[in-house]
Amino acid sequence: MPAPPTARRSARPWVVVALGFAAIVFDGYDLIVYGSAVPALLADPQWQLTPPQVGAIGSYALLGMFVGAVGAGALTDRFGRRRMFLAALAWFSVMMLAVAAAPTPELLGLARFAAGLGFGGIAPIAIALVVEWAPPRRRNLLNAVMLCGFPIGGVLAALAGIALLEQAGFRTLFALGALPLVTLLPLAAVLLPESPSFAPAVRARGARDRALLRGRAGVALALFALANVAGFLLVYGLNTWLPQLMRQAGYALGSAIAFLLVFNIGAVAGGLAGSALADRYGSRWVATGAFAAGVVSIGLLSQPLPPVLLYLLIAVAGAASVGTQIVVFGYVALHYDDAHRATALGISTGIGRLGAVAGPLVGGYLLASGLGLGWNFAAFAAVALVGALTALAVPPRSTPAARSAPVPVAAPAS
């Protein structure tokens, strides 16, 4: 006997969270696996790449994410969350096959840029879907559960690097990123519903878009964009260069990649705990405090420390970078109403991707400069301080946070 309509409605948020989570796992894997591949790229005798060149190639995907996030945010509010989710997922999966097959560094960078168009789109689309399906008092937490797929993807990237990099090479690591084509995409095409608020949002769209850029809303959007710049610079700078920084500190390759694993485990814990606290106390104070924890933990990583304390600090740094970025996503999503949400997420995260572009470049040039481990980590700690100050400065909404009246539940996707 089919489940009654109320049961289907109550189960649907978990379907959305599960599908979004799986997509973000692949998104995180595809992005962070580049950091696991960096030692092999630097050691490749044919390509003979320098650290700044490897950092530049790493940034191309993130530049593509800037374009993809801004474009997808606006298109999602116009054409629907479900349709754009499927398109972004299919696109970045196909492009990961092109990344794996790239015969030259230049084509590797071009393929990473193309894949970045899909990487950038998937997060704002998935966040809008989850926030609009979640019960109002659990929006931050369910959004965090979904977004924890990103650091879990990072954990899988680190494990794949440990298990496969030396034996199978970096191309195998990249090729695994195409698995959604035969796993997740068919499931999402059958099970993913459209947002229940999409049709009303489209009807009301016209004049509201301009209001997003004016007055207090415009100031908030600019500050959210800057907070995203800081957060993404930490996420991608540290995920790309942490293994190499720890190798510079004297650790073997396996141990250095293990630090990346611990970093992303800390990110999962930080994202869940921070978002649960944000549901209770508000995103402003949680985001500010988490960035501040990053200032301290990242700044201390250059010091000679006992192994247990070093691993603990790396986990805290993961919680205060990737975990904090999860809180910031929720902060933006709940600051805006249904009609503006995906667009605001797209603009703020899209501009934030400039920080993601800068992260690998900054790390590469810091390593090449010879300034030393202390200056490298101090630069990332300063970025965390900017994030804390920016999150604190966001003005409150002039109207209640996105707690709009319930809208009719959309018909199941055919």
C-alpha positions in Angstrom: 0.0 0.0 0.0 1.4 3.5 -0.9 2.4 5.7 2.0 -0.1 8.4 2.9 0.6 12.0 1.6 1.5 13.2 5.1 4.1 10.5 5.4 5.6 11.3 2.0 5.8 15.0 3.0 7.5 14.3 6.3 10.0 12.0 4.6 10.8 14.3 1.8 13.2 16.7 3.7 15.4 13.7 4.5 15.4 12.6 0.8 16.5 16.1 -0.1 19.2 16.2 2.6 20.4 12.7 1.6 20.7 13.5 -2.1 22.3 16.9 -1.4 24.7 15.3 1.0 25.8 12.8 -1.6 26.3 15.5 -4.2 28.4 17.6 -1.8 30.5 14.5 -0.9 31.4 14.2 -4.6 31.9 18.0 -4.8 34.2 17.9 -1.8 36.1 14.9 -3.1 36.6 16.4 -6.6 37.9 19.6 -5.2 40.1 18.4 -2.3 41.6 15.4 -4.2 43.7 18.0 -6.0 45.5 18.6 -2.7 46.2 14.8 -2.3 47.6 14.8 -5.9 49.9 17.8 -5.4 52.9 15.8 -4.2 52.7 13.6 -7.3 52.2 16.6 -9.6 55.3 18.3 -8.2 57.3 15.0 -8.6 56.2 14.3 -12.1 59.4 14.2 -14.2 57.6 15.0 -17.5 55.7 18.1 -16.5 58.4 19.5 -14.1 55.9 21.8 -12.3 56.9 24.3 -9.6 54.8 25.1 -6.5 53.4 28.3 -8.0 52.4 26.5 -11.2 50.7 23.7 -9.2 48.9 26.4 -7.1 47.8 28.2 -10.3 46.3 25.0 -11.8 44.5 24.3 -8.5 43.0 27.8 -8.6 41.5 27.3 -12.1 38.7 25.0 -10.8 38.0 27.7 -8.1 37.8 30.4 -10.7 35.3 28.3 -12.6 33.3 28.0 -9.3 33.1 31.8 -9.2 31.4 31.9 -12.6 29.3 28.8 -11.8 28.0 30.0 -8.4 26.9 33.4 -9.5 25.3 32.1 -12.6 23.6 29.1 -10.9 22.2 31.2 -8.1 20.3 33.5 -10.5 19.3 30.6 -12.8 18.1 28.5 -9.9 15.7 31.2 -8.7 14.4 31.5 -12.3 14.3 27.9 -13.6 14.0 25.8 -10.4 16.2 24.1 -7.9 15.7 20.5 -9.1 16.5 21.1 -12.8 19.7 23.1 -12.0 20.8 20.5 -9.4 20.7 17.7 -12.0 22.5 19.8 -14.6 25.3 20.9 -12.2 25.8 17.3 -11.0 26.0 15.9 -14.5 28.3 18.6 -15.7 31.1 18.4 -13.1 31.0 14.5 -13.3 31.7 14.5 -17.0 34.4 17.2 -16.6 36.2 15.1 -14.0 36.8 12.5 -16.8 38.3 15.2 -18.9 40.6 16.2 -15.9 41.7 12.6 -15.5 42.6 12.3 -19.2 44.3 15.7 -19.6 47.6 15.1 -21.5 49.3 18.5 -20.6 49.3 20.8 -17.5 47.5 23.5 -19.6 44.6 21.1 -20.5 44.5 19.9 -16.9 43.9 23.5 -15.8 41.3 24.1 -18.5 39.4 20.9 -17.6 39.5 21.9 -13.9 38.1 25.3 -14.8 35.2 23.7 -16.7 34.5 21.3 -13.8 34.5 24.3 -11.5 31.4 25.6 -13.3 29.5 22.7 -11.9 31.3 22.7 -8.5 30.3 26.3 -8.0 26.6 25.7 -8.8 25.9 22.6 -6.7 26.3 24.2 -3.2 23.9 27.2 -3.5 21.3 25.0 -5.2 21.5 22.2 -2.6 21.4 24.8 0.3 18.3 26.4 -1.1 16.6 23.1 -1.5 17.4 21.9 2.0 16.6 25.2 3.8 13.2 25.4 2.0 12.3 21.7 2.8 13.6 21.6 6.4 11.5 22.3 9.5 12.1 26.0 10.6 13.8 25.2 13.9 16.2 22.7 12.3 17.3 24.5 9.2 20.9 25.2 10.2 21.4 21.7 11.5 20.0 19.9 8.5 21.9 22.3 6.2 25.0 21.4 8.1 24.3 17.6 7.9 24.1 18.1 4.1 27.1 20.3 3.9 29.2 17.9 6.0 29.4 15.9 2.8 32.1 18.4 1.7 34.7 17.5 4.4 33.6 13.9 4.2 34.5 14.1 0.5 37.8 15.6 1.7 38.3 12.6 4.1 37.7 10.2 1.1 40.1 12.3 -1.0 42.8 11.9 1.7 42.1 8.2 2.1 42.3 7.7 -1.7 45.5 9.6 -1.8 47.0 7.4 0.9 45.8 4.2 -0.7 46.2 5.0 -4.4 48.5 7.9 -5.2 51.8 6.1 -5.1 50.5 2.9 -6.7 47.9 4.2 -9.3 48.9 7.8 -9.9 47.0 11.1 -9.8 44.8 10.3 -12.8 43.1 7.5 -11.0 42.3 9.9 -8.1 40.7 12.3 -10.6 38.7 9.6 -12.5 37.0 8.5 -9.3 35.3 11.9 -9.3 33.1 10.9 -12.2 31.2 8.2 -10.2 28.0 10.3 -9.8 27.2 9.7 -13.5 26.4 6.0 -12.7 25.4 6.3 -9.0 23.9 9.5 -7.8 22.5 11.2 -11.0 20.0 8.4 -11.8 18.7 8.4 -8.2 18.4 12.2 -8.1 16.5 12.2 -11.4 13.9 9.9 -9.9 13.7 11.0 -6.2 14.6 14.7 -6.0 11.5 17.0 -5.5 11.3 20.6 -6.5 11.3 23.2 -3.7 7.8 23.9 -2.3 8.5 27.6 -2.5 9.9 27.8 -6.0 6.7 28.7 -7.9 5.7 31.6 -5.5 9.3 32.8 -5.6 9.3 33.0 -9.4 6.0 34.9 -9.5 7.3 37.5 -7.1 10.8 37.7 -8.6 10.9 40.9 -10.7 11.2 44.0 -8.5 12.6 42.0 -5.6 16.0 41.3 -7.2 16.9 45.0 -7.2 16.1 45.3 -3.5 18.7 42.7 -2.8 21.5 45.2 -3.7 20.1 48.2 -1.9 20.4 49.6 1.6 20.9 47.3 4.5 20.4 44.2 2.3 23.1 45.3 0.0 25.5 46.0 2.9 24.8 42.5 4.3 25.4 40.9 1.0 28.8 42.7 0.6 29.8 41.6 4.1 28.6 38.0 3.5 30.7 38.0 0.3 33.8 39.1 2.2 33.2 36.5 5.0 33.0 33.9 2.2 36.2 35.2 0.7 38.0 34.6 4.0 36.3 31.3 4.6 37.0 29.9 1.2 40.6 31.1 1.2 41.2 29.1 4.4 39.3 26.0 3.1 41.1 25.8 -0.2 44.4 27.2 0.8 44.8 24.7 3.7 43.3 21.7 1.9 45.6 22.3 -1.0 48.8 23.0 0.9 48.5 21.4 4.3 50.2 18.1 3.3 53.1 20.0 1.7 53.4 22.4 4.6 53.7 19.5 7.0 56.2 17.8 4.7 58.2 21.1 5.0 58.0 20.7 8.7 59.7 17.3 8.4 56.9 14.8 8.3 56.8 11.9 5.8 54.3 11.9 2.9 51.9 9.4 4.5 51.9 11.4 7.8 51.4 14.7 6.0 48.4 13.4 4.1 47.1 12.0 7.4 47.0 15.6 8.8 44.7 16.4 5.9 42.5 13.5 7.0 42.4 14.9 10.6 41.7 18.4 9.3 38.6 17.2 7.5 37.4 15.1 10.4 37.5 18.2 12.5 35.6 20.0 9.8 32.7 17.6 10.0 32.5 17.9 13.8 32.8 21.7 13.6 30.1 22.1 11.0 27.6 20.0 12.9 28.3 21.4 16.3 28.5 25.0 15.0 25.2 24.7 13.1 23.4 23.2 16.0 24.6 26.1 18.2 23.5 28.5 15.4 20.0 27.2 15.5 19.9 27.9 19.2 22.0 31.1 19.6 22.1 32.6 16.1 24.6 32.4 13.3 26.4 35.7 13.9 28.0 34.8 17.2 28.8 31.2 16.3 30.5 32.2 13.0 32.4 35.0 14.7 33.6 32.7 17.5 34.5 29.9 15.1 36.7 32.2 12.9 38.4 33.4 16.1 39.2 29.8 17.1 40.8 29.5 13.7 43.1 32.5 14.4 44.5 30.7 17.5 44.6 27.2 16.2 46.2 28.0 12.8 48.6 30.4 14.3 49.9 27.7 16.7 50.5 25.0 14.0 54.0 26.3 13.3 55.2 25.7 16.8 57.0 22.5 17.9 54.2 20.6 19.7 53.6 17.1 21.1 51.9 14.9 18.5 48.6 14.7 20.4 48.3 18.5 20.7 49.3 19.0 17.1 46.6 16.6 15.8 44.1 18.4 18.1 45.0 21.8 16.8 44.7 20.5 13.2 41.2 19.2 14.0 40.3 22.6 15.5 41.7 24.3 12.4 39.5 22.1 10.2 36.4 23.0 12.4 37.3 26.7 12.3 37.7 26.8 8.5 35.6 24.2 6.6 33.3 23.9 9.6 32.9 27.7 9.9 32.2 27.9 6.2 29.2 25.6 6.7 27.9 27.9 9.4 28.4 30.9 7.1 26.4 29.2 4.4 23.5 28.8 6.8 23.9 32.4 8.0 23.4 33.6 4.4 20.5 31.2 3.6 18.5 32.2 6.7 19.2 35.9 6.3 17.1 36.1 3.0 13.6 35.1 2.1 12.6 32.3 -0.4 12.6 34.6 -3.4 16.1 35.9 -2.8 17.8 32.9 -1.2 19.5 31.1 -4.1 20.5 34.4 -5.7 22.0 35.7 -2.5 23.8 32.4 -1.9 25.0 32.5 -5.5 26.4 36.0 -5.4 28.0 35.7 -1.9 29.5 32.3 -2.5 30.5 33.2 -6.1 32.4 36.3 -4.9 33.7 34.1 -2.1 35.2 31.8 -4.7 37.8 34.5 -5.3 39.1 33.6 -1.9 39.1 30.0 -3.1 41.1 31.0 -6.2 43.5 32.9 -4.0 44.0 30.1 -1.4 46.1 27.8 -3.6 48.0 30.7 -5.1 48.8 32.3 -1.7 50.0 28.9 -0.4 52.1 28.3 -3.5 53.8 31.7 -3.3 54.3 31.5 0.4 56.1 28.1 0.0 58.2 29.4 -2.9 59.1 32.6 -0.9 61.2 30.7 1.7 59.7 32.8 4.5 59.4 29.8 6.7 56.6 27.8 8.3 55.7 30.4 10.9 54.9 33.1 8.3 52.9 30.6 6.2 50.5 29.8 9.0 50.5 33.4 10.3 49.1 34.5 6.9 46.2 32.0 7.1 45.5 33.1 10.7 45.2 36.7 9.6 42.6 35.7 7.0 40.6 34.0 9.8 40.7 37.3 11.8 39.2 39.1 8.8 36.5 36.5 8.7 35.7 37.0 12.4 35.4 40.8 12.1 33.3 40.5 8.9 30.8 38.0 10.3 30.3 40.2 13.4 29.7 43.3 11.3 26.7 41.9 9.2 23.7 44.1 10.0 20.5 42.4 11.3 17.6 42.0 9.0 15.0 44.7 9.1 12.3 42.0 8.9 12.2 38.6 10.6 14.6 36.0 9.2 13.3 33.6 6.5 10.3 32.3 8.4 7.7 32.7 5.7 4.3 31.1 6.0 4.1 27.5 4.8 3.5 27.2 1.1 1.7 24.3 -0.7 3.8 21.2 -1.1 5.0 20.8 -4.7 3.9 17.8 -6.7 6.4 14.9 -6.8 8.8 15.3 -9.7 8.0 13.1 -12.6 
